[in-house]
């Protein structure tokens, strides 16, 4: 722990306030952001149910826990690599708790070594659960899990550091699409096109959560050489990228419903475009003023979670195919 600590903003973790080790480590996973993985699993379980598969409660619960621990590990390692690069330390325009990392290393709650060990321990912990699920469902799950862990690691870890190459949005979309596909696979015992078709709009909206978070972090990222897509494009050009991602997500949903790949009730998930477009309007107005973006960040998270929940409900409660 450093001898002197940086200025700690109100609400940020402080070593004097986080004395219980279990509570510290739990909060270091950024639990508030695990909801997107929970919702992704629900979409995958719903596609399996819609395909006429009887949901096995035990494997469904293990799947959700397995996915949550995996994301927690990725969150912790992302904090470690951002601290190592200096991006978090240089980030003076962060909007905690949404951007700028967990602040556990920079604020002296955990050392970089503790964070690295904890992150890899979490990823290692998912291996036994993944092997058990693969034994129950089939070996294809190993490929899904390995792909997800690899992309999650490569998102921030050198030498790939996909987010620093402007590929963070692609990595996030792929990761959360794999969450949906994996949850479906465990129940179905095989691959299906349905979870990929149903999950893409949700995965794109999750990618927009990452994308908008890069605006308050832009100056710190640029100073640390972290060349995110927003850093590469600049705020004035990048703000239109958020709207583009949202349009593609909702257009994909409409196309899947129109093509009868998804039930017509799934179109209700498209109503969340009101939330996404409201966030886009705020971002377009305030892209260069990070301090004004908190409402847009919250709306973006709301849009992704609500979209996934409505989509999962539509798939779960409409009569299964062949039912």
C-alpha positions in Angstrom: 0.0 0.0 0.0 1.5 3.4 -0.9 2.7 5.7 1.8 0.7 8.6 0.4 -2.7 8.3 -1.2 -4.2 10.3 -4.0 -7.2 12.6 -3.4 -10.1 10.2 -2.8 -13.4 11.5 -4.0 -16.6 11.1 -1.9 -18.0 7.6 -2.3 -14.8 6.0 -3.5 -13.3 3.1 -1.6 -11.0 4.1 1.3 -8.8 1.7 3.2 -10.0 3.2 6.6 -13.6 2.4 5.7 -13.1 -1.0 4.3 -11.5 -3.0 7.1 -13.2 -6.4 6.7 -11.2 -8.4 4.1 -14.2 -10.3 2.7 -16.2 -7.2 2.2 -13.2 -5.5 0.5 -12.7 -8.4 -1.9 -16.4 -8.6 -2.7 -16.6 -4.9 -3.6 -13.4 -5.2 -5.6 -15.4 -7.3 -8.1 -17.6 -4.3 -8.9 -20.8 -6.3 -8.1 -23.2 -3.6 -9.2 -22.1 -4.2 -12.8 -22.6 -8.0 -12.7 -26.3 -7.5 -13.6 -25.5 -7.5 -17.3 -24.1 -11.1 -17.0 -27.1 -12.2 -15.0 -29.5 -10.8 -17.6 -27.4 -12.4 -20.4 -27.8 -15.8 -18.7 -31.6 -15.3 -18.4 -31.7 -14.6 -22.2 -29.9 -17.8 -22.9 -32.1 -19.8 -20.5 -35.1 -18.3 -22.2 -34.0 -19.2 -25.7 -33.5 -22.8 -24.6 -37.0 -22.8 -23.1 -38.4 -21.3 -26.2 -36.8 -24.1 -28.1 -38.8 -26.7 -26.1 -36.1 -27.6 -23.6 -37.1 -28.3 -20.1 -34.9 -26.1 -17.9 -32.8 -28.0 -15.3 -32.7 -25.8 -12.2 -29.4 -27.1 -10.8 -27.4 -26.5 -14.0 -29.1 -23.2 -14.6 -28.0 -22.0 -11.1 -24.4 -23.2 -11.6 -24.3 -21.5 -15.0 -25.4 -18.2 -13.6 -22.9 -18.4 -10.7 -20.1 -19.6 -13.1 -20.7 -16.7 -15.4 -20.9 -14.1 -12.6 -17.6 -15.3 -11.1 -16.0 -15.1 -14.6 -17.1 -11.6 -15.1 -15.9 -10.7 -11.6 -12.5 -12.0 -12.4 -12.4 -10.0 -15.7 -13.4 -6.9 -13.8 -10.7 -7.3 -11.2 -8.0 -7.9 -13.9 -9.2 -4.9 -15.9 -8.6 -2.8 -12.8 -5.1 -4.3 -12.4 -4.0 -3.7 -16.0 -5.5 -0.1 -16.0 -3.6 0.6 -12.8 -0.4 -0.8 -14.3 -0.8 1.3 -17.4 -1.4 4.4 -15.3 -4.8 5.1 -16.9 -6.7 5.0 -13.6 -4.1 7.2 -11.8 -4.3 9.8 -14.5 -8.1 9.8 -14.7 -9.2 13.1 -13.1 -12.6 13.3 -14.9 -14.0 9.9 -13.8 -17.6 9.5 -12.7 -17.4 7.0 -9.9 -18.7 4.3 -9.7 -19.4 4.1 -13.4 -16.0 5.0 -14.8 -12.3 5.2 -13.8 -12.2 1.6 -12.4 -12.9 0.4 -8.9 -10.2 2.7 -7.5 -9.0 -0.1 -5.1 -5.4 0.1 -6.2 -5.2 3.8 -6.8 -6.8 4.5 -3.4 -4.6 2.1 -1.5 -7.2 -0.5 -0.5 -5.5 -3.3 -2.4 -2.0 -3.6 -3.8 -1.5 -4.4 -7.5 -0.2 -7.8 -6.5 -3.3 -8.6 -4.4 -5.5 -7.5 -7.3 -3.7 -9.6 -9.8 -3.8 -12.7 -7.7 -7.4 -12.2 -6.8 -8.4 -11.7 -10.5 -6.7 -14.9 -11.7 -8.0 -16.8 -8.7 -11.5 -15.9 -9.7 -10.9 -17.0 -13.3 -9.4 -20.2 -12.0 -12.4 -20.9 -9.8 -14.7 -21.1 -12.7 -12.8 -24.0 -14.3 -14.2 -26.8 -12.0 -17.8 -25.5 -12.5 -17.2 -25.3 -16.2 -15.9 -28.8 -16.4 -18.9 -30.1 -14.4 -21.3 -28.3 -16.7 -19.5 -29.6 -19.8 -19.8 -33.1 -18.4 -23.5 -32.5 -18.0 -24.2 -30.7 -21.3 -21.4 -31.6 -23.7 -17.8 -30.7 -24.7 -18.9 -27.8 -26.8 -19.3 -25.8 -23.6 -15.5 -26.0 -23.0 -14.9 -24.2 -26.3 -17.5 -21.5 -25.4 -16.0 -21.0 -21.9 -12.4 -20.9 -23.1 -13.3 -18.4 -25.8 -15.1 -16.2 -23.3 -12.2 -16.3 -20.8 -9.7 -15.6 -23.5 -11.5 -12.6 -24.9 -12.2 -11.4 -21.3 -8.5 -11.6 -20.5 -7.4 -10.1 -23.8 -9.7 -7.2 -23.4 -7.3 -5.4 -21.2 -4.2 -7.6 -20.8 -1.1 -7.1 -22.9 0.1 -8.0 -25.4 -3.3 -8.0 -27.0 -5.1 -5.3 -24.9 -8.0 -5.2 -27.3 -9.6 -2.1 -25.7 -6.4 -0.2 -26.3 -6.5 -1.1 -29.9 -10.0 0.3 -30.4 -11.5 -3.2 -30.3 -13.1 -3.1 -26.9 -16.6 -2.9 -28.2 -16.1 -5.9 -30.5 -14.7 -7.9 -27.5 -17.6 -6.9 -25.2 -20.2 -7.8 -27.9 -18.5 -11.2 -28.4 -18.2 -11.9 -24.6 -21.9 -11.2 -23.8 -23.1 -13.1 -26.9 -21.1 -16.1 -25.6 -22.8 -15.7 -22.2 -26.2 -16.1 -24.0 -25.0 -19.0 -26.2 -23.3 -20.7 -23.2 -26.4 -20.5 -21.0 -28.5 -21.9 -23.8 -26.0 -24.7 -24.6 -26.0 -26.0 -21.0 -29.7 -26.6 -21.2 -29.9 -27.7 -24.8 -26.9 -29.9 -24.8 -25.8 -28.6 -28.2 -25.5 -25.6 -30.4 -28.4 -23.6 -31.8 -28.6 -20.5 -33.9 -31.4 -19.1 -31.8 -29.4 -17.7 -28.9 -27.0 -16.0 -31.3 -29.9 -14.4 -33.2 -31.7 -13.4 -30.0 -28.6 -12.3 -28.0 -26.9 -10.0 -30.5 -29.1 -6.9 -29.9 -28.5 -7.3 -26.1 -24.8 -7.8 -26.5 -24.5 -4.6 -28.6 -26.3 -2.6 -25.9 -23.9 -4.0 -23.3 -21.1 -2.8 -25.6 -22.6 0.6 -25.5 -22.2 0.6 -21.7 -18.4 0.3 -22.3 -18.5 2.8 -25.1 -20.1 5.6 -23.2 -17.9 5.0 -20.2 -14.9 5.8 -22.3 -16.0 9.5 -22.6 -15.2 10.5 -19.0 -12.1 8.3 -19.1 -10.9 9.8 -22.4 -8.2 12.2 -21.1 -6.8 9.7 -18.6 -6.8 6.9 -21.2 -5.0 9.1 -23.8 -2.4 10.2 -21.2 -1.6 6.5 -20.4 -1.5 5.5 -24.1 -4.7 3.6 -23.9 -6.0 4.1 -27.4 -9.7 3.3 -27.0 -12.1 3.9 -29.8 -13.3 7.2 -28.2 -9.6 8.3 -27.8 -8.9 7.5 -31.5 -12.0 9.2 -32.8 -12.2 12.2 -30.4 -15.3 13.1 -28.5 -17.0 15.1 -31.3 -16.8 12.2 -33.8 -17.1 9.3 -31.3 -20.4 10.5 -29.9 -22.2 9.4 -33.1 -20.8 5.9 -32.6 -23.0 5.4 -29.6 -26.1 6.2 -31.7 -24.9 3.9 -34.5 -24.4 1.0 -32.1 -27.9 1.5 -30.7 -29.5 1.7 -34.1 -27.8 -1.5 -35.3 -29.0 -3.3 -32.1 -32.6 -2.3 -32.5 -32.6 -2.8 -36.3 -31.2 -6.3 -35.7 -34.1 -7.1 -33.2 -36.7 -5.8 -35.7 -35.1 -7.9 -38.5 -35.2 -11.0 -36.4 -38.9 -10.5 -35.5 -39.8 -9.6 -39.1 -38.0 -12.7 -40.3 -39.9 -14.9 -37.7 -36.6 -15.9 -36.1 -38.0 -14.5 -32.9 -41.6 -14.4 -31.6 -43.4 -11.2 -32.4 -43.7 -10.4 -28.7 -39.9 -10.0 -28.6 -40.4 -6.7 -30.4 -41.4 -5.3 -27.0 -37.8 -5.3 -26.1 -37.4 -2.6 -28.8 -39.3 -0.2 -26.7 -36.1 0.4 -24.7 -34.9 2.4 -27.7 -36.6 5.3 -25.9 -34.1 4.9 -23.1 -31.1 4.4 -25.4 -32.0 7.4 -27.6 -32.4 9.6 -24.6 -28.9 8.6 -23.5 -27.7 9.3 -27.0 -29.2 12.7 -27.0 -27.5 13.6 -23.7 -24.2 12.2 -25.0 -24.4 14.2 -28.2 -25.0 17.3 -26.2 -22.4 16.8 -23.6 -19.7 14.5 -25.1 -17.0 17.1 -24.3 -18.2 17.7 -20.8 -17.6 14.5 -18.9 -19.1 15.8 -15.6 -22.5 16.1 -17.3 -22.7 12.5 -18.5 -23.8 10.7 -15.3 -27.5 10.6 -16.4 -26.5 9.2 -19.8 -24.4 6.5 -18.2 -27.2 5.4 -15.9 -29.7 5.3 -18.9 -27.3 3.2 -20.9 -27.1 0.6 -18.2 -30.8 0.7 -17.7 -31.4 0.3 -21.5 -29.2 -2.8 -21.7 -30.6 -4.6 -18.6 -34.3 -3.7 -19.4 -33.8 -4.8 -23.1 -32.5 -8.2 -22.0 -35.1 -8.7 -19.4 -38.0 -8.0 -21.7 -36.4 -10.1 -24.4 -36.0 -13.0 -22.0 -39.6 -12.7 -20.8 -40.9 -12.7 -24.3 -39.0 -15.9 -25.2 -39.8 -17.6 -21.9 -43.6 -16.9 -21.8 -44.4 -17.4 -25.5 -45.3 -21.0 -26.3 -42.2 -23.1 -27.0 -41.5 -24.0 -30.6 -43.3 -27.3 -31.2 -45.2 -26.8 -27.9 
